[in-house]
Amino acid sequence: MDLFEHQAKELFARHGIPVPPGGVAATPREARGIAARLGVPVVVKAQVRTGGRGKAGGVRPAPGPAAAEDAARRILGTDIRGHVAETVLVEAATVAVEEYYVAYLVDRAERRFLAMASTEGGADIEEVAATRPQALARMPVDPREGVGQEAARELLARAGFAADVRDAVARVLADLWRVAAEEDALLVEVNPLAWTPGGGVVALDGKITLDDGAAFRHDRTAFAAAPPGEGPESRARAKGLNYVKLDGQVGVVGNGAGLVMSTLDVVALAGERLGGVRPANFLDIGGGASARVMADGLEVVLSDPDVRSVLVNVFGGITACDAVADGIVSALAELGERGLGRPIVVRLDGNNAEPGRRILERAGHPAIRQVTTMDGAAEEAARLAAA
């Protein structure tokens, strides 16, 4: 479960991590009231489960209540990378002398946590890691031992933090570990963590992904009841689909995690030759998916405005290809004109592949292109997305 920023900050505050004072508003009038109560310049931030809010106009400064009301009016109801902003966080503006990055995430390959820290917070950390890997220090964490302030200071020294800020940031790192461990989180991230003129630190943003498999140990009713938004992740979650949003242009649907991962690789490889086209998502409809599941999956992928083309790659086994074809036709019939704008490349192989291809041919839908090989289908989907 991915939390909204205000929910992440509620958990931070519960574990002693400093956050700016603020409140959540669902209307411009409520935003004005919160700003008036705070009595200081504020920042109005769209509450959506995605990054890139600032570039999309979802983060706006406001010097007073009237400006906060206007900012909320501009943000609420807008689409931010496929997510509709139904609420905003209105919080006190914070002056940052320096901005840092700190996080814990699960390293599945090594079966342990990974602690990370950088003095280059506030930026796209993936870009920092790719272009200046030395600026992002990493430290493996044994979950049985955790992270105390001594280990945190060692990580911060390797990351190049100045000596006079290490103690304060180390305390945050130790507290963040408690968040990860006690809340059963897969990801806990602060970007940026601000060093203020008064010599303290404040978490200006927060991202937490909770482990759904550990939900039975916690009361997460308040988080589950939060506004779901209209993004593809929310749609997929409501339909019980295994979906992950990626930063690309080719929607991918397949049956079986291994096949979907391989499909992502061949799409990325084909896209490199076409100006950097990349997969837009991971969506596994499962080994025994019905026509209804296929229709739901296609609807979710097409709800993402970043998607320019879709690749459906299915190897029929338990899932028969004719059922998949029926699902594609049903989905496009339900979508109507919404299904006409983006091409759908379909590769069917295995159980009942020929009947499935005939179903798609008889449907004669203008969005559908059939390709018989996986590499050829990836090339075609990438080409259509780049066009």
C-alpha positions, 0 to 999 in steps of 0.5 A: 500500500502506497501512502499519500504524503500527509499519511506518511508524515503522520507516521513520521510524526508518530515516531518523532521525526519533525514535519511541518505543521499543516492540514488536509483540505478537500475544498479551496475554502478548507485550504483557506481555513488551514492557512489562516490557522497556521498564520504563516506562508504555506505550500499547497501540495496535491495529494496523489500517489505519484512523483513529479507533482511540482513539474505538473503544477501540483505544488504551489506556494501561497503567502496567505489564506487567499492565495492558499484558497486560489492555489487549492482551486487550481490543483483540486480536480487536476490530473497529475500523471494519471492521478486526480488530486482530490485533496491537498496538503496545506502546510507551513512553508519551510526555508531550507539551507540544505536539502538531503535524501534519506531512505530505507528500502527492501533489497529483495535480491539480498533479503535485507534492507538497504539504507541510503543517504545523499547530500543532494536531496530535493532532486530526482534521486534516480538521476543522481544515482545514475549520473553521480553514483558516488553522491548516494551512499548505501549501507546494507541493514540486517533487519535483526540488528536495525540501525542505531545512531552510530551506524547512521553516522557512519553512513552519513560520513560516507555520504559526505554530510558535514560533521555539524549536521550528522547528529541531527540527521542520524537521529532521523535515520534511526527514527526512520528505521523504527518506522520501517520496522514497526510499521512493516514498510517496504519503502520509507523515504524522505526527499528532501530532508531540510536543514533549517536556518535554526540548525534543525531538520524537517521532513519536507516530503515523505513516501512510504510503501507498507507491506500488504502481507503484514496488514493483519498486524496493524490497524490501517483502516484510516489509510485504506479509507483515504481518497483513492484517486483515479489513477491506474494504480487505484483502478488496478487495486480495486480490480485485484490486479498486479500492476506497477506504474513505470515511467514509459509510453508502452503499456504492457499486459501479459500472463505470468510475472516471468513473461511480463518481465521479459516483455518489459526487457524487449520493449526497452531494448526496442525503444532504445533504438527509437529515441528512448521509448520505455515500458509504461507499466508492469501488469500481470493478469495471471496464469488463469485469467478470464476474459473479464480479467483481460478486459479489466487489465486493458482498461487499467492500462488505457486509463494511464495518459502516458500510454501511447501504445499497448502490447498484449503478450500472452502465452496460452496455457491455463489461460486460453488465447481465445479467452484473452481475445474475447477479453480484448474485444469486450474491453474495447467495446466497453471503452468505445471511443476511448479505445480508439486513440491508441494502438494495441499490439497483440501477440498470442501463442500457445493454447488456442492461439489460432482461435484467438487470432481469428476472434481478433480478425473477425472483430476488425477493431481499428486499434488492434495489430496482431504480430506473431513473435514477441520481438516483432510485437515489441518493435511494433509497439515501440514504433507506434509509441514513438510515432 
